[in-house]
């Protein structure tokens, strides 16, 4: 599945190697069909599965292995993805509203323009992900690892970002209105033209520079 690796991830060699390690694996067709038919595939090995445009609303995929899976434009709204591994998966334009991704591994995942409204990503490993122009309004990202993540033009309105590690990331032109960044690590983070209004900063100061 290496052909789906976006160029924006190539800056991170360790993450690229994680993807390539699974690139030769293809999910068993019976497991893919089981998921599509029943919406239930807890702890299944679905590495490398092609689930483009799949309709998986409310699916149970707790603890599943989805490394390198192709989920572009898939609808996983309301799905249970707790503890899932999605390293290097392609979720561009995917719908992930209200999904449960607690303790999931999303290192190197491609989530450009994905919709994650109200999703629970507490303590999720999102190191090096591409979330450009993603809709993350009202998400819970408390304690998440977003080191080196690319969030240019992402919508983080009302997001819980307490204790998030953004070190070395890119938040250029991101929307942080009413977001809570208390205790977050912004060392080396690119913050050009971010929108701040009623935003709780890491030092607990309320920033209102962009309120209208």
N, C-alpha and C positions, 0 to 999 in steps of 0.2 A: 504493500500500500504506500510505498515511499513516494509514488508519483503525486500524492495528494498533499505533500508537505509544502506549505506556502513559503515563499522566499523570505517573508518577515520573520520566520523562525530560524533561519540559517545562522543568525548571529550567535546562537547558543549551541555549541558543539555537544556538550553533555546531553542536552535534551534531544538533539538530533539522533544521537546514538541510541537513546532509549527507544525512539520510534523504530529505527532500523533493526533493532534487536528483535522486534516482533513482525517485521515487514514480510517475512516468508510464511506467516501463519494465516490460514483462511478458516473462518468459522464453519462448523459442520452445517450443511443445509438444513438438516432436520431441526437443529436448535433455532436457526433463524426462522424457519416456518412455524415452529412452536411459539415463538415470541409473537409473530405476526398474527397467528390464529387465536392465541389465548391472552396475550398481554402479560404473561407470567413466565419469567425465566430467571428466577432467583439463583444467584451464584453460577450462572451459565458461563461457559467459555465462548465468548463471541468476538474474540480478537480478529480484527481484519474484516468484520462483517460489512457488507454493503447494504445499508438501510436508508439510502437516499429517499427522501419524500415519504418515509414510513409514518403511518398514523399510529402512535403509541401513547395516546393520552391515558394517564392513570396507570401505566404499566408498572409491574413490580420487577425491578432489576437489581434489587439489593445485593451487594457483594459481587456483581457480575464483572467479568473481565472484558473490556471493550477497547483495549489498546489498539490504536491504529484503525478503528472503525470509521466508516464513511457515513455520516449522519446529516449530510447537508440538506437543509430544508425539512428535516424530520420534525414531527410534532410530538413532543414528550411532555406536554403540559400536564401538571399534576402527578407526574411519575415519581416513583420512589427509587432514587439512585444512591441511597445511603451506602457509603463504603465502596462504591464502584470505582474501577480503574479505567480512566479514559485517556491515558497518556498518549499524546500524539494523534488523537482522534480529530476528525474534521466535522465541526458542528456549525459551519457557516450558515447564517440565516435560519438556524433551528429555533423552534419555539420551546422554551423551557420555563414557562410561567409556573410559579408555585411549586417547582420541583424540590424534592428533598435530596440534597447533595452533601449532607453532613459527613465529614471525615472522608470525602472522596479524594481521589488522586487525579488531578487534571493537568499535570505538568506538560507544557508544550502543546496544549490543546488549541485548536484554531476555532475561535468563537466570534469571528468578525460579523457584526450586525445581528448577532443572536439576541433573542428576546428572553430575559430572565426576570421579568417583573415579579416581585414578591418571593423570589426563590430563597431557599435556606442553604447557604454555603458556609456555614460556620465551621471554622477550623479546616477548610478545604485547602489543599496544596495546589495553587494556581501559578507556580513559578514559571515565568517565561511565556505565559499564554498571550494570545492575540485577541483582545476584546475591543478592537477598534470599532467605534460607532455602535457598540452594543447597548441595549436598553437594560440597565441594572437598577431601575428605580425601585426603592423600597426593599432592596435585597438585604439579607442578613449575612454579612461577610466577617463578623467578629472573629478575630484571631486567625484570619486566613493569611496564607503566604502568597503575596503577589510580587515577590522580588523579580525585577526585570520584566514585569508585565507591560504590555502595550495597550493603553486605554485611551488613545487619542479620540476625542469627541465622544467618549462614552457618557451615557446618562446615568449618574449616580445620585439623582435627586432622592432625598429622604433615606439614603442607605445607611445601615449600621456598619461603620468601618472602624469600630473600636479595636485598638490593638493590632490593626492590619500592618503587615510589613510590606511597604511599597518601595523599599530601597532599590535605586537604580531603575525604577520604572518610568513610564512616560504617560503623564496625565494631561498632555497639551489639549486645551480647549474642552476639557471635561466639565460636565455639569455637576457641581457639588452643593447645590442649593439644599439646605436643611439636612445635609449629611452630618454624621457624627464621627469625627476623626480623633476623638480623645484617645491618647496613648498610642496613636499610629506612628510608624517609623517612615518619615519622608526624606531621609538622608539620600542625597543624590537623585531625587525624583525630579523629573522635568515637569514644571507646573505653569508653563507659559499660557496665559489667557484662560486660566480656569475661572469658572463662575462660582462666586462665593456669596451666599446670602443666608443669614441665620445658620451659618456653618460652624460647628464646634471644631476648633483646631486642636492639634495634639496637646498643646499647653492649656487647653480648656477655655481659651479666649474665643468669644463669639465674633466671627468675621462677617461684616455686612457690606463689603466694598462694592458689590454688584446689585444690591437691592434697588428696585425701581419704585 
